[in-house]
Amino acid sequence: INCLSIPNSELTSILPVRDKGIVYFFSMATSFTKAALGAEGIGKDVTMIIGNGYTKNHAQITLDLLRESETLRRIFEEKYVK
């Protein structure tokens, strides 16, 4: 799983994956051209899945988490509520 917000980390996620394994890329910093060509260049037969950040009902899930977790709510309020 690659969710780094820095460029050029594609091969570090592909290298340890076994053949026929799955690599998840979940970052706008990912170059899918580098990932695809890099996997081909090192002879890795992997499935690459791209996350897009959207989850159905994501706003409601977030609000529910803040309502249900006192710790999470406190951290959120300390950071964002003035």
DSSP file (Angstrom, degrees, kcal/mol; ACC not computed):
  #  RESIDUE AA STRUCTURE BP1 BP2  ACC     N-H-->O    O-->H-N    N-H-->O    O-->H-N    TCO  KAPPA ALPHA  PHI   PSI    X-CA   Y-CA   Z-CA
    1    1 A I              0   0    0      0, 0.0     2,-0.6     0, 0.0    24,-0.2   0.000 360.0 360.0 360.0 123.1    0.0    0.0    0.0
    2    2 A N  B     +a   25   0A   0     22,-3.3    24,-3.4     1,-0.1    28,-0.1  -0.945 360.0 148.6-115.9 113.4    1.5    3.3   -1.1
    3    3 A C        +     0   0    0     -2,-0.6     2,-0.1    22,-0.2    -1,-0.1   0.015  28.5 139.7-128.1  26.5   -0.1    6.5    0.3
    4    4 A L        -     0   0    0      1,-0.1    25,-0.4    23,-0.1    26,-0.1  -0.420  48.9-146.0 -70.8 145.0    3.1    8.6    0.4
    5    5 A S  S    S+     0   0    0     -2,-0.1    -1,-0.1    23,-0.1    22,-0.0   0.023  73.1  90.0-100.0  27.3    2.7   12.2   -0.6
    6    6 A I  S    S-     0   0    0      1,-0.0     3,-0.4    21,-0.0    -2,-0.1  -0.928  77.0-115.1-121.1 148.1    6.2   12.3   -2.2
    7    7 A P  S    S+     0   0    0      0, 0.0    23,-0.1     0, 0.0    -2,-0.1  -0.266  87.3  35.6 -76.5 166.9    7.1   11.5   -5.8
    8    8 A N  S    S+     0   0    0     21,-0.4     4,-0.1     1,-0.1     3,-0.1   0.747  76.7 113.5  67.2  29.7    9.3    8.6   -7.0
    9    9 A S     >  +     0   0    0     -3,-0.4     4,-0.8    20,-0.1     3,-0.2   0.311  42.2 101.8-107.0   7.2    8.2    6.0   -4.5
   10   10 A E  H >> S+     0   0    0      1,-0.2     4,-1.4     2,-0.2     3,-1.1   0.925  80.3  46.9 -60.1 -49.8    6.4    3.7   -6.9
   11   11 A L  H 3> S+     0   0    0      1,-0.3     4,-2.9     2,-0.2    -1,-0.2   0.798 102.7  63.7 -68.1 -27.3    9.1    1.1   -7.2
   12   12 A T  H 34 S+     0   0    0      1,-0.2    -1,-0.3     2,-0.2    -2,-0.2   0.762 108.8  42.9 -67.2 -21.5    9.6    0.8   -3.5
   13   13 A S  H << S+     0   0    0     -3,-1.1     4,-0.2    -4,-0.8    -2,-0.2   0.773 117.2  45.6 -88.3 -30.4    6.0   -0.4   -3.3
   14   14 A I  H >< S+     0   0    0     -4,-1.4     3,-1.3     1,-0.1    -2,-0.2   0.879  99.9  67.4 -80.8 -40.0    6.3   -2.7   -6.3
   15   15 A L  T 3< S+     0   0    0     -4,-2.9    -1,-0.1     1,-0.3    -3,-0.1   0.869 100.9  44.9 -54.2 -46.9    9.7   -4.4   -5.5
   16   16 A P  T 3  S+     0   0    0      0, 0.0     2,-0.3     0, 0.0    -1,-0.3   0.603  91.3 101.4 -77.7  -6.7    8.6   -6.4   -2.3
   17   17 A V  S <  S-     0   0    0     -3,-1.3     3,-0.1    -4,-0.2     6,-0.1  -0.586  73.0-126.3 -81.2 134.0    5.3   -7.6   -3.9
   18   18 A R    >   -     0   0    0     -2,-0.3     3,-2.2     1,-0.1    -1,-0.1  -0.311  42.2 -76.4 -72.1 161.1    5.4  -11.2   -5.2
   19   19 A D  T 3  S+     0   0    0      1,-0.3    27,-0.2    27,-0.1    -1,-0.1  -0.318 123.5  19.6 -57.5 140.1    4.4  -12.0   -8.7
   20   20 A K  T 3  S+     0   0    0     25,-4.4    -1,-0.3     1,-0.2    26,-0.2   0.502 101.4 131.2  72.0   7.5    0.6  -11.9   -9.2
   21   21 A G    <   -     0   0    0     -3,-2.2    26,-2.8    24,-0.3     2,-0.4  -0.150  57.1-111.4 -79.4-178.9    0.4   -9.8   -6.0
   22   22 A I  E     - b   0  47A   0     24,-0.2     2,-0.5    -3,-0.1    26,-0.2  -0.952  20.5-166.0-122.1 134.6   -1.5   -6.5   -5.6
   23   23 A V  E     - b   0  48A   0     24,-2.9    26,-3.0    -2,-0.4     2,-0.5  -0.985  10.5-153.8-117.1 127.1   -0.1   -3.0   -5.1
   24   24 A Y  E     - b   0  49A   0     -2,-0.5   -22,-3.3    24,-0.2     2,-0.5  -0.895   6.1-165.5-101.4 124.5   -2.4   -0.3   -3.9
   25   25 A F  E     +ab   2  50A   0     24,-3.3    26,-3.0    -2,-0.5   -22,-0.2  -0.948  15.7 166.2-108.8 124.2   -1.5    3.3   -4.9
   26   26 A F        +     0   0    0    -24,-3.4     2,-0.3    -2,-0.5    26,-0.1  -0.473  40.9  88.9-137.5  62.8   -3.4    5.9   -3.0
   27   27 A S    >   -     0   0    0     24,-0.2     3,-1.0     1,-0.1   -23,-0.1  -0.979  67.0-135.4-158.8 143.6   -1.7    9.3   -3.6
   28   28 A M  T 3  S+     0   0    0     -2,-0.3   -23,-0.1     1,-0.2    -1,-0.1   0.632 105.2  67.4 -73.3 -12.8   -1.8   12.1   -6.0
   29   29 A A  T 3  S+     0   0    0    -25,-0.4   -21,-0.4   -23,-0.1    -1,-0.2   0.597  77.0 109.3 -81.3 -10.4    2.0   12.0   -6.0
   30   30 A T    <   -     0   0    0     -3,-1.0     2,-0.8   -23,-0.1     3,-0.1  -0.457  59.8-150.3 -70.9 132.5    2.0    8.6   -7.8
   31   31 A S     >  -     0   0    0     -2,-0.2     4,-2.3     1,-0.1     5,-0.1  -0.910   6.5-167.2 -99.5 110.0    3.1    8.5  -11.4
   32   32 A F  H  > S+     0   0    0     -2,-0.8     4,-2.5     1,-0.2     5,-0.2   0.779  88.1  57.7 -72.0 -24.4    1.2    5.7  -12.9
   33   33 A T  H  > S+     0   0    0      2,-0.2     4,-2.8     1,-0.2     5,-0.3   0.939 108.8  45.4 -65.4 -47.0    3.5    5.8  -15.9
   34   34 A K  H  > S+     0   0    0      1,-0.2     4,-2.4     2,-0.2     5,-0.2   0.898 114.0  50.1 -62.4 -40.1    6.5    5.3  -13.7
   35   35 A A  H  X S+     0   0    0     -4,-2.3     4,-2.4     2,-0.2     5,-0.2   0.949 115.0  41.6 -63.9 -48.8    4.7    2.5  -11.8
   36   36 A A  H  X S+     0   0    0     -4,-2.5     4,-2.0     2,-0.2    -2,-0.2   0.942 120.5  41.4 -66.4 -48.4    3.7    0.6  -15.0
   37   37 A L  H  X S+     0   0    0     -4,-2.8     4,-2.6    -5,-0.2    -1,-0.2   0.864 114.7  53.0 -68.7 -34.6    7.0    1.0  -16.8
   38   38 A G  H  X S+     0   0    0     -4,-2.4     4,-1.8    -5,-0.3    -2,-0.2   0.921 108.6  48.7 -65.7 -43.9    8.9    0.4  -13.6
   39   39 A A  H  <>S+     0   0    0     -4,-2.4     5,-3.0    -5,-0.2     4,-0.4   0.912 114.5  46.5 -61.8 -41.9    7.1   -2.9  -13.0
   40   40 A E  H ><5S+     0   0    0     -4,-2.0     3,-1.0     3,-0.2    -2,-0.2   0.912 109.3  55.1 -65.2 -41.9    7.7   -4.0  -16.5
   41   41 A G  H 3<5S+     0   0    0     -4,-2.6    -1,-0.2     1,-0.3    -2,-0.2   0.821 113.3  40.1 -63.2 -32.9   11.3   -2.9  -16.4
   42   42 A I  T 3<5S-     0   0    0     -4,-1.8    -1,-0.3    -5,-0.1    -2,-0.2   0.375 115.5-113.3 -98.3   4.6   12.0   -5.1  -13.3
   43   43 A G  T < 5 +     0   0    0     -3,-1.0     2,-0.5    -4,-0.4    -3,-0.2   0.859  59.9 155.5  72.1  36.5    9.9   -8.0  -14.6
   44   44 A K      < -     0   0    0     -5,-3.0     2,-1.0    -6,-0.2    -1,-0.2  -0.865  33.1-157.2-100.5 124.7    7.2   -7.8  -11.9
   45   45 A D        +     0   0    0     -2,-0.5   -25,-4.4     2,-0.0   -24,-0.3  -0.787  39.9 146.1 -98.3  89.2    3.7   -9.2  -12.8
   46   46 A V        -     0   0    0     -2,-1.0     2,-0.5   -27,-0.2   -24,-0.2  -0.874  50.2-122.1-125.8 155.6    1.6   -7.3  -10.3
   47   47 A T  E     -b   22   0A   0    -26,-2.8   -24,-2.9    -2,-0.3     2,-0.5  -0.861  26.8-154.5 -94.5 129.5   -1.9   -5.9  -10.3
   48   48 A M  E     -b   23   0A   0     -2,-0.5     2,-0.4   -26,-0.2   -24,-0.2  -0.926   7.9-167.0-110.6 124.8   -1.9   -2.2   -9.5
   49   49 A I  E     -b   24   0A   0    -26,-3.0   -24,-3.3    -2,-0.5     2,-0.5  -0.920   8.3-149.4-113.5 134.9   -5.0   -0.6   -8.0
   50   50 A I  E     -b   25   0A   0     -2,-0.4     2,-0.3   -26,-0.2   -24,-0.2  -0.900   6.5-150.9-107.1 122.4   -5.6    3.1   -7.8
   51   51 A G        -     0   0    0    -26,-3.0   -24,-0.2    -2,-0.5    -2,-0.0  -0.689   6.2-166.7 -87.5 145.5   -7.5    4.6   -4.9
   52   52 A N        -     0   0    0     -2,-0.3    -1,-0.1     2,-0.2     3,-0.1   0.441  37.7-116.9-113.8  -1.0   -9.5    7.8   -5.6
   53   53 A G  S    S+     0   0    0      1,-0.2     2,-0.5   -26,-0.0    -2,-0.0   0.364  74.0 120.7  87.4  -7.3  -10.3    8.9   -2.1
   54   54 A Y        +     0   0    0      3,-0.0     2,-0.4     4,-0.0    -1,-0.2  -0.793  32.1 173.3 -98.0 133.6  -14.1    8.7   -2.5
   55   55 A T    >   -     0   0    0     -2,-0.5     3,-1.7    -3,-0.1     4,-0.2  -0.999  41.1-103.6-132.8 133.4  -16.2    6.4   -0.3
   56   56 A K  T 3  S+     0   0    0     -2,-0.4    -2,-0.0     1,-0.3     0, 0.0  -0.289 107.1   9.1 -55.6 135.7  -20.0    6.4   -0.3
   57   57 A N  T 3> S+     0   0    0      1,-0.1     4,-2.4     3,-0.1    -1,-0.3   0.744  82.6 150.4  64.7  26.9  -21.4    8.3    2.7
   58   58 A H  H <>  +     0   0    0     -3,-1.7     4,-2.1     1,-0.2     5,-0.2   0.860  67.3  52.5 -59.9 -37.1  -17.9    9.6    3.6
   59   59 A A  H  > S+     0   0    0      2,-0.2     4,-2.3     1,-0.2    -1,-0.2   0.926 111.2  46.1 -66.1 -43.7  -19.2   12.8    5.2
   60   60 A Q  H  > S+     0   0    0      2,-0.2     4,-2.6     1,-0.2    -2,-0.2   0.893 110.9  53.1 -65.8 -39.9  -21.6   10.9    7.5
   61   61 A I  H  X S+     0   0    0     -4,-2.4     4,-2.2     2,-0.2    -1,-0.2   0.916 109.8  49.1 -60.4 -43.3  -19.0    8.3    8.4
   62   62 A T  H  X S+     0   0    0     -4,-2.1     4,-2.1     2,-0.2    -2,-0.2   0.930 112.2  46.9 -62.8 -46.9  -16.6   11.2    9.5
   63   63 A L  H  X S+     0   0    0     -4,-2.3     4,-2.1     1,-0.2    -2,-0.2   0.898 111.0  52.6 -63.2 -40.2  -19.3   12.9   11.5
   64   64 A D  H  X S+     0   0    0     -4,-2.6     4,-2.4     2,-0.2    -1,-0.2   0.905 108.2  51.2 -62.0 -41.4  -20.2    9.6   13.2
   65   65 A L  H  X S+     0   0    0     -4,-2.2     4,-2.0     1,-0.2     8,-0.2   0.919 110.5  48.3 -61.7 -43.3  -16.6    9.0   14.1
   66   66 A L  H  < S+     0   0    0     -4,-2.1     7,-0.2     1,-0.2    -1,-0.2   0.862 114.2  46.7 -65.9 -35.0  -16.3   12.5   15.7
   67   67 A R  H  < S+     0   0    0     -4,-2.1    -2,-0.2    -5,-0.2    -1,-0.2   0.859 117.2  42.2 -72.6 -35.9  -19.6   11.9   17.6
   68   68 A E  H  < S+     0   0    0     -4,-2.4     2,-0.7    -5,-0.2    -2,-0.2   0.735 106.6  62.9 -87.5 -24.1  -18.7    8.5   18.9
   69   69 A S     X  -     0   0    0     -4,-2.0     4,-2.5    -5,-0.2     5,-0.2  -0.884  54.6-172.5-111.9 109.0  -15.0    9.0   19.8
   70   70 A E  H  > S+     0   0    0     -2,-0.7     4,-2.4     2,-0.2    -1,-0.2   0.892  89.8  51.4 -63.1 -39.6  -14.3   11.5   22.6
   71   71 A T  H  > S+     0   0    0      2,-0.2     4,-2.3     1,-0.2    -1,-0.2   0.941 111.9  45.0 -63.4 -48.7  -10.6   11.2   22.0
   72   72 A L  H  > S+     0   0    0      1,-0.2     4,-2.5     2,-0.2    -2,-0.2   0.903 113.3  50.9 -62.8 -41.7  -10.9   11.8   18.2
   73   73 A R  H  X S+     0   0    0     -4,-2.5     4,-2.9    -7,-0.2    -1,-0.2   0.912 109.2  51.0 -62.9 -42.3  -13.3   14.7   18.8
   74   74 A R  H  X S+     0   0    0     -4,-2.4     4,-2.6     2,-0.2    -2,-0.2   0.924 111.3  47.6 -62.1 -44.5  -10.9   16.3   21.3
   75   75 A I  H  X S+     0   0    0     -4,-2.3     4,-1.7     2,-0.2    -1,-0.2   0.924 113.2  49.0 -61.3 -44.5   -8.0   16.1   18.9
   76   76 A F  H  X S+     0   0    0     -4,-2.5     4,-2.9     1,-0.2     5,-0.4   0.927 112.8  46.9 -60.4 -46.9  -10.1   17.6   16.1
   77   77 A E  H  X S+     0   0    0     -4,-2.9     4,-1.9     1,-0.2    -2,-0.2   0.888 110.0  53.0 -65.6 -39.6  -11.3   20.4   18.3
   78   78 A E  H  < S+     0   0    0     -4,-2.6    -1,-0.2    -5,-0.2    -2,-0.2   0.865 118.1  37.5 -62.9 -34.6   -7.8   21.2   19.6
   79   79 A K  H  < S+     0   0    0     -4,-1.7    -2,-0.2    -5,-0.2    -1,-0.2   0.868 133.1  18.2 -84.8 -38.1   -6.6   21.5   16.0
   80   80 A Y  H  < S+     0   0    0     -4,-2.9     2,-0.5    -5,-0.2    -3,-0.2   0.625 101.0  82.7-116.6 -16.2   -9.5   23.1   14.2
   81   81 A V     <        0   0    0     -4,-1.9    -1,-0.0    -5,-0.4     0, 0.0  -0.809 360.0 360.0 -99.6 129.5  -11.9   24.8   16.7
   82   82 A K              0   0    0     -2,-0.5    -1,-0.1    -3,-0.0    -4,-0.0   0.396 360.0 360.0-113.9 360.0  -11.0   28.3   17.8
